[in-house]
Amino acid sequence: MQPTNGRLYRAARKCSRPTVGSTGAQADDYLHGQLSAIWKVHGPWELRLTAHDTDTAAKRLFPGNAGSRVEFAVQTAF
């Protein structure tokens, strides 16, 4: 993908509705969304800024782990 402007390399979004537990009426599901902005630094190196958010069902299923958060990562591929 070509850079979108002078520095931003690409942007990505994702929304999912995973199901946890048994199938059918007993299963619990929740919403998870994320937005990412990725900058190519030099060669194979990239910087990634990602924002995550979940709904209240995720907070009930995974107390202390679900909710909103922002993460920053440096990544490369060889």
C-alpha positions as CSV (number, residue, x, y, z in Angstrom):
1,M,0.0,0.0,0.0
2,Q,1.3,3.4,-0.8
3,P,1.5,6.1,1.9
4,T,-1.8,8.0,2.2
5,N,0.0,11.3,2.9
6,G,3.6,12.3,3.7
7,R,3.9,9.9,6.7
8,L,0.9,7.7,7.4
9,Y,1.5,4.4,5.7
10,R,-1.9,2.8,6.3
11,A,-4.9,2.7,8.5
12,A,-7.0,-0.4,9.5
13,R,-10.2,-1.0,11.3
14,K,-11.8,-4.2,12.7
15,C,-15.0,-5.1,14.4
16,S,-15.8,-8.6,15.6
17,R,-18.5,-10.4,17.6
18,P,-16.8,-13.5,19.1
19,T,-18.8,-16.2,20.8
20,V,-17.6,-17.6,24.1
21,G,-18.7,-20.8,25.7
22,S,-21.0,-23.4,24.4
23,T,-22.9,-23.0,21.2
24,G,-26.6,-22.2,20.8
25,A,-28.7,-20.3,23.3
26,Q,-26.1,-20.8,26.1
27,A,-23.3,-19.0,24.3
28,D,-22.2,-15.5,25.3
29,D,-21.1,-13.0,22.7
30,Y,-19.6,-9.6,22.8
31,L,-18.4,-6.8,20.5
32,H,-14.7,-5.8,20.0
33,G,-13.6,-3.0,17.8
34,Q,-10.2,-1.6,17.0
35,L,-8.7,1.2,14.9
36,S,-5.0,1.3,13.9
37,A,-2.7,3.8,12.3
38,I,0.6,2.5,11.0
39,W,3.6,4.5,10.0
40,K,6.6,3.0,8.0
41,V,9.8,4.3,9.7
42,H,12.7,2.8,7.8
43,G,13.0,-0.4,5.8
44,P,10.8,-3.1,7.4
45,W,10.2,-1.2,10.6
46,E,6.8,0.2,11.4
47,L,5.1,2.1,14.3
48,R,1.6,1.1,15.1
49,L,-1.0,3.0,17.3
50,T,-4.1,1.0,18.0
51,A,-7.2,1.8,20.0
52,H,-9.4,-1.1,21.3
53,D,-12.9,-0.9,22.8
54,T,-15.4,-3.6,23.9
55,D,-19.0,-3.6,25.0
56,T,-20.4,-4.2,28.5
57,A,-20.9,-8.0,27.8
58,A,-17.1,-8.3,27.4
59,K,-16.5,-6.5,30.7
60,R,-18.9,-9.0,32.4
61,L,-17.2,-12.0,30.7
62,F,-13.6,-10.8,31.2
63,P,-13.6,-8.6,34.3
64,G,-10.4,-6.6,34.7
65,N,-9.3,-7.5,31.1
66,A,-12.0,-6.0,28.8
67,G,-12.7,-2.4,28.2
68,S,-11.0,0.5,26.3
69,R,-7.3,0.7,25.8
70,V,-4.6,2.2,23.6
71,E,-1.4,0.4,22.6
72,F,1.7,1.5,20.8
73,A,4.0,-1.1,19.1
74,V,7.1,-1.2,17.1
75,Q,7.2,-4.1,14.6
76,T,9.2,-5.5,11.8
77,A,9.2,-8.5,9.5
78,F,12.3,-10.4,8.3
